Amino acid sequence: MNSTELNGSDRPALAEWPTVALLVAVYLGFAAVTAFADAMSPWLAVPLLALLVTLHSSLQHEVLHGHPFRHRGLSEAAVSPAVGLFIPYERFRDTHLQHHRERFLTDPAEDPESNFVDPDRWDRMGPVAQGLLRFNRTLAGHLLVGPAISLAQLYRSDLRAMARSDRAVWRAWALHGLGLVPVVAWWHWAATMPVWAYVAAAYGGISLLKVRTFLEHRAHAEGGGRSVIIEGGGFWAFLFLNNNLHAVHHAHPAIAWYRLPTLYRDHERAFIERNRGYCYAGYGEIIRRYILGAKDPVAHPLMPQSPLSSVSPAPQPPSGRMP
């Protein structure tokens, strides 16, 4: 695969069908679980729906990177139903693309997805806020309170932007309201799941995503050394659409999810060298090590010194199409 293909211009003329098929399966699964929830135990229905919400979010991540259709409007329309309830797609898109400026990764002033806090701000926090953020540094805390912290930060930021008449934020929330219409209509006419169970499943979907975001970036002096590689496949890799190979995704964000494993296998040593060995064998290792233990401090450890640097080049596959 040459550099043009890596930039995404050699995509199928009509669509990337594995992504389209998965999107259809997610919507069918959503319809089935919510329509027949009365025949299931809530202990089954809520986790199933949470998994589908997580997959839908992973598919939204594919869309904001230009998949599966060549026409962006068609791709975005395909993920516009707000099955995850809490986060407008366009806010996710805009903040995530800002996050992809690798030179600024983890910088709390520049990276909207940074898990770190500016040291000066940290010093000004009270003990309750510091304790909450320390708990959020453990995997258990990241799953339990991490979604609420992230949502509170997003809503506070967006309310301030809307007060400044930020049209992009107003538009994102207006479209989110439209995206809720088919969800509410389905709930009125066909769903048997209680609203509280759906809200719990939507929150659970964000919690599952927090398994991925817990350590996908670290503070490091070099831009290429900040993104993780988690080598284990299986359930978690599928749920996150191979975003466990996060350093590969950041190096080549235009590559479709189902091509990332091949790209990594073909250039494993180069990717590990580029990310300075920031690797784990699988999510089982991460759960064992960090379920109750903090991996990183809350305050950015490289500040006030600048954590920014030039970005090392990404490994380039040889010419020829990727299988």
C-alpha positions in Angstrom: 0.0 0.0 0.0 1.4 3.4 -1.0 1.1 6.7 0.8 -1.9 7.8 -1.3 -3.8 4.7 -0.2 -2.8 5.3 3.4 -4.4 8.8 3.1 -7.7 7.1 2.2 -8.0 8.0 -1.5 -8.0 4.4 -2.6 -11.1 3.3 -0.9 -13.9 1.3 -2.6 -15.9 3.2 -5.2 -19.2 2.7 -3.3 -18.6 1.6 0.3 -16.5 -0.4 2.7 -18.9 -3.3 3.2 -17.6 -4.8 6.4 -18.3 -1.5 8.1 -21.7 -1.2 6.5 -22.6 -4.8 7.5 -21.6 -4.2 11.1 -23.6 -1.0 11.2 -26.7 -2.8 10.0 -26.1 -5.6 12.5 -25.9 -3.1 15.4 -29.2 -1.4 14.5 -30.9 -4.8 14.1 -29.5 -5.9 17.5 -30.7 -2.6 19.0 -34.2 -3.2 17.7 -34.2 -6.8 18.9 -32.9 -6.2 22.4 -35.2 -3.2 23.1 -38.3 -4.8 21.5 -38.0 -8.1 23.4 -36.5 -6.8 26.6 -39.6 -7.8 28.5 -38.8 -11.5 27.7 -35.3 -11.1 29.2 -33.9 -10.4 32.6 -32.6 -6.8 33.0 -29.3 -8.4 33.9 -29.1 -9.6 30.3 -30.9 -6.9 28.4 -28.9 -4.0 29.9 -25.4 -5.4 29.2 -26.4 -6.5 25.7 -27.6 -3.0 24.9 -24.5 -1.4 26.5 -22.4 -3.5 24.1 -24.4 -2.3 21.1 -24.1 1.3 22.3 -20.3 0.8 22.5 -20.1 -0.7 19.0 -22.3 2.2 17.6 -19.8 4.6 19.2 -16.9 2.7 17.6 -18.6 3.0 14.3 -19.1 6.7 14.8 -15.4 6.8 15.3 -14.9 5.1 11.9 -17.3 7.6 10.3 -15.5 10.7 11.6 -12.3 9.4 10.0 -14.0 9.1 6.6 -15.6 5.7 6.5 -17.5 3.7 5.1 -18.8 5.8 2.2 -16.9 8.3 0.0 -19.6 10.9 0.7 -19.2 12.2 4.2 -22.8 13.2 4.5 -24.0 9.7 3.8 -21.7 8.2 6.3 -22.7 10.7 9.0 -26.4 10.1 8.3 -25.8 6.4 8.8 -24.7 7.0 12.4 -27.0 9.9 13.1 -29.6 8.0 15.3 -28.5 9.0 18.8 -28.6 5.5 20.3 -25.9 6.5 22.9 -28.1 9.3 24.2 -25.5 11.5 25.8 -23.0 12.8 23.3 -23.8 14.7 20.0 -22.0 13.1 17.1 -20.6 16.4 15.8 -19.1 17.2 19.2 -17.5 13.8 19.3 -16.2 14.4 15.7 -14.8 17.9 16.3 -13.1 17.2 19.6 -11.7 13.9 18.4 -10.2 15.4 15.3 -8.6 18.0 17.5 -7.3 15.2 19.6 -5.6 13.7 16.6 -3.0 16.5 16.4 -0.3 14.2 17.6 2.1 17.0 18.5 -0.3 18.0 21.3 -1.4 14.6 22.5 -2.1 14.6 26.3 -1.6 18.3 26.7 -4.6 19.4 28.8 -4.7 22.8 27.2 -4.7 21.5 23.6 -6.0 17.9 23.7 -9.7 17.7 24.5 -9.4 14.0 25.3 -6.4 14.3 27.7 -6.8 12.5 31.0 -4.3 14.8 32.6 -4.8 18.1 34.4 -2.5 21.1 34.3 -0.4 21.1 37.5 -1.4 24.6 38.4 -5.0 23.7 38.2 -4.4 20.6 40.2 -2.8 22.6 43.0 -5.9 24.8 43.2 -8.3 22.0 43.5 -9.9 21.0 46.8 -9.5 17.6 48.5 -12.8 16.3 47.3 -12.1 17.1 43.6 -8.6 15.7 43.9 -9.8 12.5 45.5 -12.4 12.0 42.8 -9.8 12.5 40.0 -7.4 10.2 41.8 -10.1 7.5 41.9 -10.7 8.1 38.2 -7.0 7.2 37.7 -7.8 3.6 38.6 -9.5 1.4 36.1 -12.4 0.8 38.5 -12.9 4.5 39.0 -12.5 5.2 35.3 -15.4 2.8 34.7 -17.7 4.0 37.5 -17.2 7.8 37.6 -15.2 8.4 34.4 -18.3 8.7 32.2 -19.9 11.2 34.6 -16.7 13.3 34.8 -16.3 13.3 31.0 -19.9 14.2 30.4 -19.8 17.0 33.0 -16.7 18.5 31.4 -18.3 18.3 27.9 -21.6 19.9 29.0 -19.9 22.6 31.0 -17.7 23.5 28.0 -20.6 23.4 25.6 -22.9 25.6 27.7 -20.1 28.2 27.8 -19.6 27.9 24.1 -23.4 28.2 23.5 -23.5 31.3 25.7 -20.9 32.8 23.3 -23.1 31.9 20.4 -20.8 29.3 19.0 -22.8 28.1 16.0 -20.9 24.8 15.6 -21.9 23.8 19.1 -25.5 24.9 18.7 -25.7 23.0 15.4 -24.2 19.8 17.0 -26.8 19.9 19.8 -29.7 20.7 17.3 -28.7 17.7 15.2 -28.4 15.6 18.3 -32.0 16.5 19.1 -33.0 15.3 15.6 -31.0 12.1 16.1 -33.0 11.4 19.3 -36.3 11.6 17.3 -36.1 8.1 15.8 -34.9 6.6 19.1 -37.9 8.2 21.0 -40.3 7.1 18.3 -39.0 3.5 18.5 -39.4 3.6 22.2 -42.9 4.8 22.0 -44.1 2.3 19.4 -42.0 -0.9 19.8 -39.6 -1.0 22.7 -40.4 -2.8 25.9 -37.3 -1.9 27.9 -37.9 0.6 30.7 -36.4 4.0 30.2 -34.2 3.7 33.3 -32.7 0.5 31.8 -31.9 2.2 28.6 -30.2 5.1 30.4 -28.2 2.6 32.4 -27.2 0.8 29.2 -26.2 4.1 27.6 -24.0 5.0 30.6 -22.6 1.4 30.5 -21.7 1.8 26.9 -19.5 4.8 27.8 -18.0 2.8 30.7 -17.0 0.1 28.3 -15.3 2.7 26.1 -13.4 3.8 29.1 -11.7 0.5 29.2 -10.1 1.6 25.9 -9.4 5.2 26.9 -7.9 4.3 30.3 -4.3 4.1 29.1 -4.4 4.6 25.3 -2.2 7.6 25.8 0.7 8.4 28.2 2.8 11.5 28.9 6.0 11.2 26.8 8.5 13.6 25.4 8.0 12.3 21.9 4.7 12.5 20.0 5.1 9.0 18.6 5.7 7.5 22.1 2.3 8.6 23.5 -0.1 6.1 22.0 -0.4 2.5 23.2 -0.4 -0.9 21.4 -2.5 -3.6 23.1 -1.8 -6.8 21.2 -4.5 -9.1 22.4 -7.4 -9.5 19.9 -10.7 -11.1 20.5 -13.7 -9.6 22.3 -12.2 -6.2 23.3 -10.5 -5.6 19.9 -13.7 -6.3 18.1 -15.7 -4.0 20.5 -13.3 -1.2 19.9 -12.9 -2.0 16.1 -9.2 -2.7 16.6 -8.5 0.6 18.2 -6.5 -1.4 20.7 -3.8 -0.9 18.1 -4.0 2.8 19.0 -0.5 3.8 17.9 -1.2 2.3 14.5 -4.5 4.2 14.2 -2.8 7.5 15.2 -0.1 6.9 12.7 -2.6 6.1 9.9 -6.1 7.4 10.9 -7.5 7.0 7.4 -7.1 3.2 7.5 -10.3 1.2 8.0 -10.6 -0.8 11.2 -10.5 -4.2 9.6 -7.1 -3.4 7.9 -5.3 -2.3 11.1 -4.2 -5.8 12.3 -2.5 -6.6 8.9 -0.8 -3.2 8.9 0.5 -3.9 12.4 1.6 -7.4 11.7 3.6 -6.4 8.7 5.4 -3.6 10.5 5.3 -4.7 14.2 8.9 -3.8 15.0 8.6 -0.4 13.4 5.5 0.5 15.3 6.8 -0.6 18.6 10.0 1.3 18.0 8.0 4.4 17.1 5.9 4.3 20.2 8.9 3.5 22.4 7.7 0.1 23.5 4.4 1.4 25.0 2.7 -2.1 24.7 0.6 -4.5 26.6 -0.2 -8.1 25.9 -3.9 -7.7 26.3 -6.7 -6.2 28.3 -6.6 -9.0 30.9 -3.1 -7.7 31.9 -4.4 -4.2 32.2 -7.4 -5.2 34.3 -5.2 -7.2 36.7 -2.6 -4.4 37.1 -4.8 -1.4 37.3 -8.3 -2.3 38.5 -7.6 -0.7 41.8 -4.2 0.9 41.1 -3.4 4.2 39.4 -1.3 4.0 36.3 -0.5 7.7 36.0 -0.7 10.8 38.2 -3.5 13.3 37.6 -1.3 16.3 37.0 0.6 16.1 33.8 4.1 14.9 34.8 5.9 16.8 31.9 4.5 20.2 32.7 5.2 23.1 33.1 8.0 21.9 30.8 6.4 21.6 27.4 5.5 18.0 26.5 5.4 18.8 22.8 7.9 17.7 20.2 8.3 16.9 16.6 6.5 13.8 15.5 8.4 10.8 14.2 7.4 9.4 10.8 4.9 6.5 10.7 6.0 3.1 9.3 5.0 2.9 5.7 3.8 -0.3 4.2 5.5 -1.5 1.0 3.9 -0.7 -2.4 1.0 -3.0 -3.4 -2.4 -3.4 -1.9 -3.0 -4.6 1.6 -4.9 -7.9 1.6 
